[in-house]
């Protein structure tokens, strides 16, 4: 029985120190208060070492809080009797899909987590087929994972998590090792799952063009939450992004340069199409 709370995930005064760190040293995370709603698409951005991956691992119960607490569907992640349940609710997708693919065929890989749940064979087969159809993997079911493209491998990793019917998918830079086509395919897949299936997504990314699709963006720096809000607000704050060594989307960076040259552009342009329309409007007015 799920102890349903108001939020999918809650972090309350969360702090984490890696083993060997002193309490007065720089923590991986400190004072994190965060609530994630069901069906929300949340992007996490920040410099290297800001605590993004650590936060995902705390949400998935791969790490236990040093201070504060994490609740997943109202369940504490330190409840040892509920860790498997927490991980089923919050499925994790890692940066390198090769670290997540363990079987000799795509079909077996998707079924791996279901078999660990000791489900009947017929039910496992039905779930594998349904997920493969949803993600367009039917033609690859009997292929060895190592022969797939990077984007295909990542979709198989997503399928393995999705087969266990998670409430949330945690993604740790899932497109970092992919080319443009692979990145596009993975992001479109995840956006579709969020939109059509209502699955919450927490997406760590270094690509601002991926973060623009989130409902909300969180910026972490030195283990602390420094800003959060809708993409058009967060990604338009070029001064803050640059101070943290981050870049905004191409449209934001170009619009900022054009404003410096006297172009009267509206604020909060984060999509290239919006920028093009604004520039065309200026041309017509002139």
Beta strands, then each sheet from edge to edge (+ up, - down):
strand 1: 9-16
strand 2: 29-36
strand 3: 41-46
strand 4: 67-72
strand 5: 75-76
strand 6: 90-93
strand 7: 168-172
strand 8: 200-204
strand 9: 216-221
strand 10: 224-229
sheet 1: 2+ 1- 4+ 5-
sheet 2: 6+ 7+ 8+ 3+ 9+ 10-
end
